[in-house]
Amino acid sequence: MGAMAKTPGRSDLPAAPNPASPQDIRNVVLVGPGGAGKTALFEALVAARVPGQRTGTGEHVRTTTLTAASFTSGTVTLNLLDTPGYPDFVGDLRAGLRAADAAVFVVSGADDIDRPVSLLWRECAAVGMPRAVVVTHLDQPRADFAATVQMCRRTFGDARATHWPVLDAGSVTGVVGLLTGETSEEHEEARAALIESVIEESEDAGLLDRYLEGESIDTEALLADLRTAIAQGTFFPILPVSPLTGAGVEELLGMVERAFPDPTVHPLPTVTSPAGGAIGGVACDPSQPLVAEVVRTTTDPYVGRLSLVRVFSGTLRVDEPVHVSGHLGDFVGHEVAGHPAHDDDERVGPLASPFVDAHRPRGTAIAGDLALVSKLTRAETSDTLSSVERPAVVAPWLLPEPQLPVAIRAATKSDDDKLGGALQRLVAEDVTMRMEHSTENDQVVLWTMGQAHVDDLIGQLADRYGVTVTAEPYRTSLRETFVRRCSVQGRHVKQSGGHGQYAVCSIDIEPLPRGAGFEFVDKVVGGAVPRQFIPSVEKGARLQLEKGLLTGHPVVDVRVTLTDGKAHSVDSSDVAFQTAAALALKEAANASTMALLEPIDRVDITIADEYLGAVMSDLRGRRGQVLGTEPADGMGPEGGWTVVHAEVPSAELSRYPIDLRSVSHGTGSFVREPLRHDLLPADKAKDLLGS
């Protein structure tokens, strides 16, 4: 099976779980804002079920990657996933959501619930994912569990506390079950509200009437209805948990074991053939044909490439051939740089069960389970693994486009030699990163999700691949154009023994409307330029315009008319007339006849209404032109969101992801597409064109 990495400080681990059926599996992801305590909760949950596993110190460490641990909890196999809370690492967050069947939202009892968390809740609701809420940081001075419960109800809807914290000298020493524990008078209101909510979810239509009439309701019946409602995603429990003291950890694990759904309950993603046709027989059943998805790819120093795979149908087995399909571009509507469509067959490498930074060998992974696969050389993040006899494609989870560009340059020649291969591996792992090589500006550009993403990628290049790079300002692709009509002559005459070079051409140059491109017109009369050399004049003009005349940027939207010229019966040639045409254009080019064009993008910004004014003001400061606004669709029935349509110079958007996040308090998002080139203002063009 190859060498396996071991957890630092551990000499052994429990054997990998081996669930007998999908009903024995629980896939749960922890989500929430950065600093809420997800990683501390993850460590506490693992430590409660894995002997010898240590919990953290409680200090906040920013997580930038998806972490998975598979272990036995009670009678089930729990695949627990910890996701980054910082928005720059949304790729790992979405990968965790794809791999899971239920989500635990971790919020701080000392802070407000921000808009990005409420948006994520709505996304989970849209796919019917069951959810629970864990409240942490209740030992902090400003913490208030009751107030946080009310805030959760306003934000999330039908969420109720199922447990209440027990505080002693500011520390959470335990929790009380509102249905099962010894409650006091201070809990009665919350207990009554919980019972009513559970009864409303009950399939027993007369239960509410009997309760209101004073009939005592059996606790076990209430618990059964509560667990059913949680599994169906119609009721959302709120639990207080202290990872530091362990209070509430067992109660949360018990809920996961008995109330969270198994993989057979969660709807499967859309599955088609590679050609897009319908495909049947896909079910969360180990006996069905294989359909699995690579949710994350990374490189391990011991075993090489590692793919975290969610098996949706069938059984994944070591050393069996599988079909690997990657068609990301088909789902986003355009070719994705670094992720071309591909269909390949390869053999499954060693399988392992994930456990933080350790990997325990296993032989199979059944439908509903997660597994690490080593050495899948052709599989990238979001690719589908299926049977060779029946290839399939799982519709990938859609991510926001990376909008923050950063240009990088290798520090040394040795770094430059290694940079290309390192970047290709990073692109294969990270679907939220795009790479482009701008030959026009001689820049390698990484398109990222934000500054933290940039810092992480540069750090990975240095730490994992030994490549040092420096960031430099990103340059947009400008264009040159003529703004005045002019007539010039290009004369190329050389004589140095033997055949010389002789060509003279007279041309008129005139500007064309934006987007018209290049036109060449032949108005030569009387054979002043022989017919065989007229294409040479056009070719020479095209080549020079592509190279640029003043700043090295291509010249667009211009008509070149050949009006006259001279030729020599011996010394004229194709090359000579190409050169003469280029010289004529250079003669015409100066700051009074030419201008620079900058790229303009169409931008659609989705923003919470309370930040609309700030966003509009910011757009004006970026030379943006607002085209209009409209209410945003798909943001919840209560509304409160607006889409702003605008046109903005590309250069003004180079740091916009960072600035929009600041202006909108993390609620804003945008998409952009190239629109056209327009005149660069004179004050900005002055330094490039000269006075």
C-alpha positions as CSV (number, residue, x, y, z in Angstrom):
1,M,0.0,0.0,0.0
2,G,3.0,2.3,0.2
3,A,4.2,4.4,3.1
4,M,1.5,6.2,5.1
5,A,1.9,9.4,7.0
6,K,1.5,9.3,10.8
7,T,0.1,11.9,13.2
8,P,3.0,13.7,15.0
9,G,3.5,12.2,18.4
10,R,1.4,9.1,17.7
11,S,2.7,5.6,17.3
12,D,-0.6,3.9,16.6
13,L,-4.2,4.7,15.5
14,P,-7.4,2.7,15.6
15,A,-8.0,0.7,12.5
16,A,-10.0,2.4,9.7
17,P,-13.7,2.1,10.2
18,N,-15.4,-0.5,7.9
19,P,-19.1,0.4,7.6
20,A,-21.2,-2.5,6.5
21,S,-23.8,-0.4,4.7
22,P,-24.5,3.2,3.9
23,Q,-27.0,3.4,6.8
24,D,-24.0,3.0,9.1
25,I,-22.4,6.2,7.9
26,R,-22.8,9.9,8.9
27,N,-21.1,12.6,6.8
28,V,-21.0,15.9,8.7
29,V,-19.3,19.2,7.9
30,L,-18.5,22.0,10.3
31,V,-19.1,25.5,8.8
32,G,-19.2,29.0,10.0
33,P,-17.2,32.3,10.2
34,G,-13.5,32.4,10.9
35,G,-12.8,32.6,14.6
36,A,-16.0,30.9,15.7
37,G,-14.2,27.8,17.0
38,K,-14.8,25.2,14.3
39,T,-11.3,23.7,14.5
40,A,-11.4,23.5,18.3
41,L,-14.8,21.8,18.1
42,F,-13.5,19.4,15.4
43,E,-10.6,18.4,17.7
44,A,-12.9,18.0,20.7
45,L,-15.3,15.7,18.8
46,V,-12.4,13.6,17.5
47,A,-10.8,13.4,21.0
48,A,-14.1,12.2,22.5
49,R,-14.2,9.1,20.3
50,V,-10.5,8.3,19.6
51,P,-8.4,7.3,22.6
52,G,-5.2,9.3,23.0
53,Q,-6.2,12.0,20.6
54,R,-5.3,15.4,22.1
55,T,-7.5,18.5,21.9
56,G,-6.1,21.9,21.0
57,T,-5.2,24.7,23.4
58,G,-8.3,26.8,22.5
59,E,-6.2,29.4,20.7
60,H,-7.5,30.5,17.3
61,V,-5.5,29.3,14.3
62,R,-6.8,30.2,10.9
63,T,-7.6,27.1,8.9
64,T,-7.0,27.4,5.2
65,T,-7.8,23.8,4.0
66,L,-10.4,21.1,4.4
67,T,-9.6,18.6,7.1
68,A,-11.3,15.2,7.4
69,A,-11.4,12.6,10.1
70,S,-13.1,9.2,9.9
71,F,-13.8,7.4,13.1
72,T,-16.3,5.2,14.9
73,S,-18.9,7.0,17.0
74,G,-21.3,4.7,18.8
75,T,-22.7,2.4,16.2
76,V,-21.9,4.5,13.1
77,T,-18.9,5.6,11.1
78,L,-18.6,9.4,11.4
79,N,-16.8,11.2,8.6
80,L,-16.2,14.7,10.1
81,L,-15.1,17.6,8.0
82,D,-13.6,20.9,9.2
83,T,-13.8,23.8,6.7
84,P,-12.1,27.2,6.5
85,G,-14.1,30.1,7.7
86,Y,-12.3,32.8,5.7
87,P,-14.0,33.6,2.4
88,D,-10.9,33.4,0.4
89,F,-10.9,29.6,0.8
90,V,-14.4,29.0,-0.4
91,G,-13.2,26.1,-2.6
92,D,-12.5,23.9,0.4
93,L,-15.8,25.1,2.1
94,R,-17.8,24.0,-0.9
95,A,-15.8,20.7,-1.2
96,G,-16.8,20.0,2.4
97,L,-20.4,20.7,1.7
98,R,-20.3,18.4,-1.3
99,A,-18.8,15.5,0.7
100,A,-21.3,15.9,3.6
101,D,-25.0,15.0,4.2
102,A,-25.5,17.4,7.1
103,A,-24.0,20.6,8.3
104,V,-23.2,22.0,11.7
105,F,-23.1,25.8,11.8
106,V,-20.7,27.0,14.4
107,V,-21.4,30.5,15.7
108,S,-19.9,32.5,18.5
109,G,-22.1,33.4,21.5
110,A,-20.2,36.6,21.9
111,D,-20.6,37.9,18.3
112,D,-23.3,38.7,15.8
113,I,-24.2,36.3,12.9
114,D,-22.9,38.0,9.7
115,R,-24.5,38.0,6.3
116,P,-22.2,35.5,4.6
117,V,-23.2,32.9,7.2
118,S,-26.9,33.6,6.6
119,L,-26.3,33.2,2.8
120,L,-24.5,29.9,3.4
121,W,-27.5,28.7,5.4
122,R,-29.8,29.6,2.5
123,E,-27.6,27.6,0.1
124,C,-27.9,24.6,2.3
125,A,-31.6,25.1,2.5
126,A,-31.9,25.2,-1.2
127,V,-30.5,21.6,-1.5
128,G,-32.4,20.4,1.5
129,M,-29.3,19.7,3.7
130,P,-30.2,19.1,7.4
131,R,-28.5,21.6,9.7
132,A,-27.7,22.1,13.4
133,V,-26.3,25.1,15.2
134,V,-23.5,25.0,17.8
135,V,-22.9,28.0,20.0
136,T,-19.3,28.4,21.3
137,H,-17.3,31.1,23.2
138,L,-19.9,31.1,26.0
139,D,-17.1,31.7,28.5
140,Q,-16.3,35.1,27.0
141,P,-17.5,38.2,28.9
142,R,-19.9,39.4,26.2
143,A,-21.4,36.0,25.6
144,D,-25.2,35.5,26.0
145,F,-26.7,32.2,25.0
146,A,-30.3,33.3,25.2
147,A,-29.7,36.3,23.0
148,T,-27.7,34.1,20.5
149,V,-30.7,31.7,20.3
150,Q,-33.0,34.6,19.4
151,M,-30.5,35.8,16.8
152,C,-30.4,32.3,15.3
153,R,-34.2,32.2,15.1
154,R,-34.2,35.6,13.3
155,T,-31.5,34.5,10.9
156,F,-32.1,30.8,10.3
157,G,-35.9,30.4,10.9
158,D,-37.2,27.3,12.8
159,A,-34.2,26.9,15.1
160,R,-34.7,26.1,18.8
161,A,-32.4,25.3,21.6
162,T,-32.5,21.7,22.6
163,H,-29.9,22.1,25.4
164,W,-29.0,24.9,27.8
165,P,-25.5,25.7,29.1
166,V,-24.6,25.4,32.8
167,L,-22.2,28.2,33.8
168,D,-19.9,28.3,36.8
169,A,-17.7,31.3,37.4
170,G,-17.9,32.2,33.7
171,S,-16.9,28.7,32.5
172,V,-19.3,26.2,30.8
173,T,-19.3,23.2,33.0
174,G,-22.1,21.3,31.4
175,V,-25.4,21.4,29.5
176,V,-29.0,20.5,30.3
177,G,-31.2,18.7,27.9
178,L,-34.5,20.6,27.7
179,L,-36.4,17.4,26.9
180,T,-34.3,14.9,28.9
181,G,-32.5,16.8,31.7
182,E,-33.5,18.2,35.0
183,T,-34.7,21.7,34.0
184,S,-35.3,24.6,36.4
185,E,-37.7,27.5,36.3
186,E,-35.3,29.5,34.1
187,H,-35.5,26.8,31.4
188,E,-39.3,26.4,31.3
189,E,-39.9,29.0,28.6
190,A,-37.3,27.5,26.3
191,R,-38.5,23.9,27.1
192,A,-42.1,24.8,26.3
193,A,-41.1,26.5,23.0
194,L,-39.1,23.4,22.1
195,I,-41.9,21.0,22.8
196,E,-44.4,23.1,20.7
197,S,-41.9,23.2,17.8
198,V,-41.3,19.5,17.9
199,I,-45.1,18.8,18.1
200,E,-45.7,21.0,15.1
201,E,-43.2,18.8,13.1
202,S,-44.9,15.6,14.3
203,E,-46.8,13.4,11.9
204,D,-49.4,12.9,14.7
205,A,-51.9,15.6,13.6
206,G,-53.8,15.5,17.0
207,L,-50.7,15.7,19.2
208,L,-50.7,19.5,19.4
209,D,-54.4,19.6,20.4
210,R,-53.8,17.0,23.2
211,Y,-50.7,19.0,24.4
212,L,-52.7,22.3,24.5
213,E,-55.4,20.5,26.5
214,G,-52.9,19.6,29.1
215,E,-52.2,16.0,28.2
216,S,-48.7,14.8,29.2
217,I,-46.6,14.0,26.2
218,D,-44.3,11.0,26.3
219,T,-40.7,12.1,26.2
220,E,-39.5,9.2,24.0
221,A,-42.2,10.1,21.5
222,L,-41.0,13.7,21.5
223,L,-37.4,12.6,21.0
224,A,-38.4,10.4,18.1
225,D,-40.3,13.3,16.4
226,L,-37.4,15.6,17.1
227,R,-34.9,13.2,15.4
228,T,-37.1,12.7,12.4
229,A,-37.5,16.5,11.9
230,I,-33.7,17.0,12.2
231,A,-33.0,14.2,9.7
232,Q,-35.6,15.7,7.2
233,G,-34.1,19.2,7.6
234,T,-37.3,20.8,8.9
235,F,-36.1,21.5,12.4
236,F,-32.7,22.9,13.4
237,P,-31.4,22.2,16.9
238,I,-29.2,24.8,18.8
239,L,-26.7,23.3,21.2
240,P,-24.2,25.1,23.5
241,V,-20.7,23.4,23.3
242,S,-17.4,24.3,25.0
243,P,-14.6,22.5,23.2
244,L,-12.3,23.6,26.0
245,T,-14.2,21.9,28.9
246,G,-15.9,19.3,26.7
247,A,-19.4,20.4,27.8
248,G,-21.9,19.6,25.2
249,V,-19.6,17.4,23.1
250,E,-21.3,14.1,24.0
251,E,-24.7,15.6,23.4
252,L,-23.7,16.8,19.9
253,L,-22.2,13.4,19.1
254,G,-25.3,11.7,20.3
255,M,-27.4,13.9,18.1
256,V,-25.2,13.2,15.1
257,E,-25.4,9.4,15.7
258,R,-29.2,9.2,16.3
259,A,-30.7,12.2,14.4
260,F,-28.5,13.1,11.5
261,P,-29.4,11.4,8.2
262,D,-27.4,8.6,6.6
263,P,-26.3,9.0,2.9
264,T,-29.3,7.2,1.5
265,V,-31.5,10.1,2.7
266,H,-29.5,12.9,1.1
267,P,-30.4,13.5,-2.6
268,L,-27.7,12.6,-5.1
269,P,-26.2,15.2,-7.4
270,T,-27.1,15.2,-11.1
271,V,-25.3,12.4,-13.0
272,T,-25.1,12.2,-16.8
273,S,-23.0,10.4,-19.4
274,P,-19.9,12.3,-20.7
275,A,-21.9,13.4,-23.7
276,G,-24.7,14.8,-21.4
277,G,-27.2,12.0,-21.8
278,A,-29.3,10.5,-19.1
279,I,-27.9,7.7,-17.1
280,G,-29.8,5.3,-14.8
281,G,-29.0,3.0,-12.0
282,V,-27.3,5.6,-9.8
283,A,-28.2,5.0,-6.2
284,C,-26.6,5.1,-2.8
285,D,-26.1,1.3,-3.0
286,P,-22.8,-0.6,-2.9
287,S,-24.1,-3.1,-5.5
288,Q,-24.8,-0.4,-8.1
289,P,-22.3,0.8,-10.8
290,L,-19.6,3.1,-9.4
291,V,-20.1,6.9,-9.4
292,A,-17.7,8.9,-7.2
293,E,-16.3,12.4,-7.2
294,V,-12.9,13.9,-6.3
295,V,-13.8,16.6,-3.8
296,R,-10.2,17.7,-3.0
297,T,-6.7,17.0,-4.3
298,T,-3.5,17.5,-2.5
299,T,0.1,16.3,-2.4
300,D,1.4,14.3,0.5
301,P,5.2,14.1,1.1
302,Y,5.0,10.4,1.8
303,V,2.5,9.1,-0.8
304,G,2.4,11.8,-3.5
305,R,-0.9,12.9,-5.0
306,L,-3.9,12.2,-2.7
307,S,-7.5,12.5,-3.8
308,L,-10.4,12.8,-1.3
309,V,-13.3,11.0,-2.9
310,R,-17.0,10.9,-2.0
311,V,-18.6,7.6,-3.3
312,F,-22.1,8.3,-4.4
313,S,-22.9,4.9,-5.9
314,G,-21.3,1.5,-6.1
315,T,-18.1,0.4,-4.4
316,L,-14.5,1.8,-5.0
317,R,-11.9,-1.0,-4.8
318,V,-8.1,-1.0,-4.8
319,D,-6.4,-1.8,-8.1
320,E,-9.6,-1.8,-10.1
321,P,-9.7,0.3,-13.4
322,V,-12.0,3.3,-13.3
323,H,-13.0,6.0,-15.9
324,V,-11.9,9.5,-15.0
325,S,-14.1,12.3,-16.5
326,G,-13.5,16.0,-16.2
327,H,-15.9,18.4,-17.9
328,L,-15.9,21.5,-15.7
329,G,-16.1,23.9,-18.7
330,D,-19.4,22.3,-19.8
331,F,-21.1,23.3,-16.5
332,V,-19.7,26.9,-16.2
333,G,-20.3,27.8,-19.9
334,H,-16.8,28.4,-20.9
335,E,-13.4,26.7,-21.1
336,V,-11.7,26.8,-17.7
337,A,-8.0,27.6,-17.9
338,G,-5.9,24.7,-16.5
339,H,-8.9,22.3,-16.5
340,P,-9.4,21.1,-20.0
341,A,-12.1,18.5,-20.7
342,H,-10.7,15.0,-20.4
343,D,-11.7,11.3,-20.3
344,D,-9.2,8.7,-19.2
345,D,-9.0,5.3,-17.8
346,E,-6.6,4.5,-14.9
347,R,-6.2,2.0,-12.1
348,V,-7.2,2.9,-8.5
349,G,-4.2,3.2,-6.2
350,P,-4.0,2.5,-2.5
351,L,-7.1,3.5,-0.5
352,A,-7.1,5.0,2.9
353,S,-9.4,6.3,5.6
354,P,-8.7,10.0,6.4
355,F,-7.7,11.0,9.9
356,V,-6.5,14.6,10.0
357,D,-2.9,14.2,8.8
358,A,-2.8,10.4,9.0
359,H,-4.0,7.8,6.5
360,R,-5.1,4.3,7.5
361,P,-5.1,1.6,4.8
362,R,-8.4,0.1,3.6
363,G,-9.5,-2.1,0.8
364,T,-12.8,-0.7,-0.3
365,A,-15.1,2.3,0.1
366,I,-18.8,1.7,-0.3
367,A,-21.5,4.1,-1.5
368,G,-22.0,7.0,1.0
369,D,-18.4,6.8,2.3
370,L,-15.3,9.0,2.0
371,A,-11.9,7.7,1.1
372,L,-8.4,8.9,0.2
373,V,-7.1,7.5,-3.1
374,S,-3.3,7.7,-3.8
375,K,-1.7,8.2,-7.1
376,L,-4.7,9.1,-9.3
377,T,-2.5,10.8,-11.8
378,R,-5.2,11.9,-14.2
379,A,-7.9,12.9,-11.7
380,E,-8.3,16.6,-10.6
381,T,-10.6,18.2,-8.1
382,S,-14.3,18.0,-9.2
383,D,-13.5,15.0,-11.6
384,T,-15.8,12.0,-11.7
385,L,-14.7,8.4,-11.1
386,S,-17.0,5.7,-12.6
387,S,-16.9,2.2,-14.1
388,V,-15.1,1.8,-17.3
389,E,-18.1,0.0,-18.8
390,R,-20.4,2.9,-18.0
391,P,-18.6,6.3,-17.9
392,A,-20.5,9.0,-15.9
393,V,-20.1,12.7,-15.1
394,V,-21.3,14.2,-11.8
395,A,-22.4,17.8,-12.2
396,P,-19.7,19.7,-10.1
397,W,-20.5,22.1,-7.4
398,L,-20.3,25.6,-8.8
399,L,-18.0,28.2,-7.3
400,P,-17.6,31.9,-7.7
401,E,-15.1,32.9,-10.3
402,P,-11.7,34.0,-9.0
403,Q,-11.6,37.8,-9.6
404,L,-8.4,39.0,-7.9
405,P,-5.4,38.9,-10.3
406,V,-1.8,38.9,-9.1
407,A,1.2,38.8,-11.4
408,I,4.1,36.7,-10.2
409,R,7.7,36.4,-11.3
410,A,10.3,33.8,-10.4
411,A,13.1,35.1,-8.2
412,T,15.9,33.2,-10.0
413,K,16.5,31.1,-13.1
414,S,16.3,28.0,-11.0
415,D,12.9,29.1,-9.6
416,D,11.7,29.8,-13.2
417,D,12.6,26.3,-14.3
418,K,10.4,24.8,-11.6
419,L,7.6,27.3,-11.6
420,G,5.6,25.9,-14.6
421,G,5.3,22.4,-13.1
422,A,4.5,23.7,-9.6
423,L,1.7,25.9,-10.9
424,Q,0.2,23.1,-13.0
425,R,-0.1,21.0,-9.8
426,L,-1.6,23.8,-7.9
427,V,-4.2,24.4,-10.6
428,A,-5.1,20.7,-10.6
429,E,-5.7,20.8,-6.9
430,D,-7.5,24.2,-6.5
431,V,-10.5,24.8,-8.7
432,T,-10.8,28.4,-7.3
433,M,-7.5,29.3,-8.9
434,R,-6.9,30.2,-12.6
435,M,-3.6,30.7,-14.3
436,E,-2.9,32.6,-17.5
437,H,0.3,33.6,-19.3
438,S,0.0,37.0,-20.8
439,T,2.5,37.1,-23.6
440,E,1.5,40.7,-24.4
441,N,2.5,41.9,-20.9
442,D,5.1,39.2,-20.3
443,Q,3.4,38.2,-17.0
444,V,2.3,35.0,-15.3
445,V,-1.1,35.9,-13.8
446,L,-2.9,34.0,-11.0
447,W,-6.6,34.7,-10.6
448,T,-7.5,34.1,-7.0
449,M,-10.3,34.6,-4.4
450,G,-8.5,37.3,-2.3
451,Q,-5.3,38.4,-0.7
452,A,-5.3,35.5,1.8
453,H,-5.6,33.1,-1.1
454,V,-2.7,34.8,-2.8
455,D,-0.5,34.6,0.3
456,D,-1.4,30.9,0.7
457,L,-0.5,30.1,-2.9
458,I,2.8,31.9,-2.8
459,G,3.5,30.1,0.5
460,Q,2.7,26.7,-1.1
461,L,5.0,27.4,-4.0
462,A,7.9,28.1,-1.5
463,D,7.1,25.4,1.1
464,R,6.0,22.5,-1.1
465,Y,7.9,23.1,-4.3
466,G,10.9,25.2,-3.3
467,V,9.9,28.0,-5.7
468,T,10.4,31.6,-4.6
469,V,8.3,34.2,-6.5
470,T,7.7,37.9,-6.1
471,A,4.4,39.6,-6.8
472,E,4.3,42.6,-9.2
473,P,1.6,44.9,-10.3
474,Y,-0.9,43.3,-12.7
475,R,-1.0,45.1,-16.0
476,T,-4.2,45.2,-18.2
477,S,-4.0,44.7,-21.9
478,L,-4.2,48.1,-23.5
479,R,-4.7,48.9,-27.2
480,E,-3.4,51.7,-29.4
481,T,-5.5,53.4,-32.1
482,F,-5.4,56.4,-34.5
483,V,-7.6,59.4,-33.7
484,R,-6.7,61.5,-36.7
485,R,-6.6,60.9,-40.4
486,C,-3.1,61.3,-41.9
487,S,-1.2,60.5,-45.1
488,V,2.4,59.2,-45.0
489,Q,5.0,57.6,-47.2
490,G,7.1,54.6,-46.3
491,R,10.4,54.4,-48.1
492,H,12.7,51.4,-47.9
493,V,15.7,51.8,-50.3
494,K,19.0,50.0,-49.7
495,Q,21.8,49.3,-52.1
496,S,25.0,47.5,-51.0
497,G,26.2,45.5,-54.0
498,G,24.2,42.8,-55.7
499,H,20.5,42.8,-55.3
500,G,19.3,45.8,-53.2
501,Q,16.0,46.5,-51.5
502,Y,13.5,49.0,-53.0
503,A,10.0,49.7,-52.0
504,V,8.0,52.9,-51.6
505,C,4.4,53.0,-50.6
506,S,2.0,55.9,-49.8
507,I,-0.8,55.2,-47.4
508,D,-3.7,57.0,-45.9
509,I,-4.6,56.1,-42.3
510,E,-8.0,56.9,-40.7
511,P,-9.7,55.8,-37.5
512,L,-12.6,53.4,-37.4
513,P,-15.5,53.0,-34.9
514,R,-14.7,51.0,-31.8
515,G,-14.7,47.3,-32.4
516,A,-14.3,47.6,-36.2
517,G,-10.8,46.1,-36.2
518,F,-8.5,46.5,-39.2
519,E,-9.3,47.3,-42.8
520,F,-7.0,47.4,-45.8
521,V,-8.0,49.1,-49.0
522,D,-6.2,49.1,-52.3
523,K,-6.6,52.3,-54.4
524,V,-3.4,52.1,-56.5
525,V,-3.9,53.0,-60.1
526,G,-1.6,52.6,-63.1
527,G,0.4,49.8,-61.6
528,A,2.5,52.1,-59.4
529,V,2.8,49.2,-57.0
530,P,2.9,45.8,-58.9
531,R,-0.1,43.6,-58.1
532,Q,2.1,40.9,-56.5
533,F,3.3,43.3,-53.9
534,I,0.0,44.7,-52.7
535,P,-0.6,41.7,-50.3
536,S,3.0,42.4,-49.1
537,V,2.0,45.9,-48.1
538,E,-1.1,44.6,-46.2
539,K,0.9,41.9,-44.5
540,G,3.6,44.4,-43.4
541,A,0.9,46.7,-42.1
542,R,-0.8,43.9,-40.1
543,L,2.4,42.7,-38.6
544,Q,3.4,46.2,-37.5
545,L,0.0,47.0,-36.1
546,E,0.1,43.7,-34.0
547,K,3.4,44.8,-32.5
548,G,2.2,48.3,-31.7
549,L,3.6,51.7,-32.7
550,L,4.2,53.7,-29.5
551,T,3.8,51.5,-26.4
552,G,4.1,48.0,-27.7
553,H,0.3,47.3,-27.5
554,P,-1.6,46.2,-30.7
555,V,-3.2,48.9,-32.8
556,V,-6.9,48.4,-33.5
557,D,-9.9,50.1,-35.3
558,V,-7.9,51.6,-38.2
559,R,-8.2,51.6,-42.0
560,V,-5.1,51.6,-44.0
561,T,-5.5,52.7,-47.7
562,L,-2.7,52.1,-50.2
563,T,-2.8,55.0,-52.6
564,D,0.5,55.1,-54.5
565,G,4.0,53.7,-54.5
566,K,7.1,52.9,-56.5
567,A,8.9,49.7,-57.3
568,H,12.1,48.5,-59.0
569,S,12.2,45.8,-61.5
570,V,15.1,44.0,-59.8
571,D,15.3,45.2,-56.2
572,S,11.7,45.2,-55.2
573,S,10.5,42.2,-53.1
574,D,7.9,40.9,-50.7
575,V,10.1,41.7,-47.7
576,A,10.9,45.2,-49.0
577,F,7.2,46.2,-49.3
578,Q,6.4,44.7,-45.9
579,T,9.2,46.9,-44.5
580,A,8.0,50.0,-46.3
581,A,4.5,49.5,-45.0
582,A,5.8,49.2,-41.4
583,L,8.0,52.3,-41.8
584,A,5.0,54.3,-43.1
585,L,3.0,53.4,-40.0
586,K,5.8,54.3,-37.7
587,E,6.1,57.7,-39.5
588,A,2.5,58.4,-38.8
589,A,2.6,57.5,-35.1
590,N,2.9,60.2,-32.5
591,A,1.1,61.5,-29.5
592,S,-1.1,63.8,-31.6
593,T,-2.3,61.1,-34.0
594,M,-2.7,58.2,-31.6
595,A,-4.4,57.4,-28.3
596,L,-4.5,54.5,-25.9
597,L,-7.6,52.3,-25.4
598,E,-8.2,50.5,-22.1
599,P,-10.4,47.4,-21.6
600,I,-13.9,48.0,-20.1
601,D,-15.7,45.2,-18.2
602,R,-19.4,44.6,-17.7
603,V,-19.8,44.1,-13.9
604,D,-22.9,42.7,-12.1
605,I,-22.6,43.3,-8.3
606,T,-25.0,41.6,-5.9
607,I,-25.2,43.5,-2.6
608,A,-27.3,43.8,0.5
609,D,-29.5,46.9,0.3
610,E,-27.9,48.6,3.3
611,Y,-24.6,48.8,1.5
612,L,-26.0,49.9,-1.9
613,G,-25.1,53.6,-1.4
614,A,-21.6,52.8,-0.4
615,V,-21.1,50.5,-3.4
616,M,-22.5,53.1,-5.9
617,S,-20.2,55.8,-4.5
618,D,-17.2,53.4,-4.7
619,L,-18.1,52.7,-8.4
620,R,-18.1,56.4,-9.2
621,G,-14.6,56.6,-7.7
622,R,-13.5,53.9,-10.1
623,R,-14.7,55.8,-13.2
624,G,-17.6,53.3,-13.4
625,Q,-20.8,54.0,-15.3
626,V,-23.9,52.5,-13.5
627,L,-26.3,51.1,-16.1
628,G,-29.1,50.2,-13.7
629,T,-30.2,48.2,-10.7
630,E,-32.7,45.4,-10.0
631,P,-33.8,43.3,-7.1
632,A,-31.7,40.1,-6.7
633,D,-33.3,36.8,-7.4
634,G,-32.7,33.7,-5.3
635,M,-31.7,35.5,-2.1
636,G,-34.6,34.5,0.1
637,P,-38.3,35.5,0.2
638,E,-37.7,38.5,2.4
639,G,-35.6,40.3,-0.3
640,G,-33.2,43.0,0.8
641,W,-30.7,42.4,-2.0
642,T,-29.9,44.4,-5.2
643,V,-27.9,43.7,-8.3
644,V,-26.0,46.7,-9.7
645,H,-25.2,46.6,-13.4
646,A,-22.2,48.8,-14.4
647,E,-19.3,49.3,-16.8
648,V,-16.0,49.8,-15.2
649,P,-12.4,50.0,-16.6
650,S,-10.6,46.7,-16.0
651,A,-7.6,48.5,-14.4
652,E,-10.0,49.8,-11.7
653,L,-11.1,46.3,-10.8
654,S,-7.7,44.8,-10.0
655,R,-8.2,45.1,-6.3
656,Y,-12.0,45.2,-6.3
657,P,-12.7,41.8,-4.6
658,I,-10.8,43.1,-1.5
659,D,-12.4,46.6,-1.6
660,L,-15.9,45.3,-2.2
661,R,-15.6,42.9,0.7
662,S,-14.6,45.9,2.9
663,V,-17.3,48.3,1.6
664,S,-20.1,45.7,1.9
665,H,-19.0,44.1,5.1
666,G,-18.4,40.8,3.4
667,T,-21.9,40.6,1.8
668,G,-21.0,41.7,-1.8
669,S,-20.1,39.5,-4.7
670,F,-19.6,40.3,-8.4
671,V,-19.1,38.8,-11.8
672,R,-17.4,40.4,-14.7
673,E,-16.9,39.9,-18.4
674,P,-14.9,41.7,-21.0
675,L,-16.9,44.2,-23.0
676,R,-14.8,46.5,-25.2
677,H,-11.9,48.9,-25.3
678,D,-12.5,52.7,-24.8
679,L,-10.3,55.7,-24.8
680,L,-7.9,55.9,-21.8
681,P,-8.3,59.4,-20.2
682,A,-5.6,61.8,-21.3
683,D,-4.1,62.2,-17.8
684,K,-3.6,58.5,-17.5
685,A,-2.3,58.1,-21.0
686,K,0.2,61.0,-20.7
687,D,3.0,59.0,-19.1
688,L,2.7,56.2,-21.6
689,L,2.4,58.2,-24.8
690,G,4.6,61.1,-23.9
691,S,3.7,64.8,-23.7
